[in-house]
């Protein structure tokens, strides 16, 4: 669907939600793969290094922004 020039295209909003859903699935898959590996980089740190905000990370990781912030701080990132 081509943009209409009248604000945000409904298709763009749907794409954003679709990408967030895909990211959430990938996060869950990674959690299962790394399991209890204490040396694995936390997903919050990986997403923060990719430029995502604490709020965005919290939304896709199903955590609170404060928990995300603390995890990143403890890892010494950001």
Protein Blocks (a to p, Z undefined) as FASTA:
>chain_A
ZZehiajafklmmmmmmmmmmmmmmmmmmmmmnmmafkbccfklmmmmnopafklmmmmn
opafklmmmmmmmnopZZ
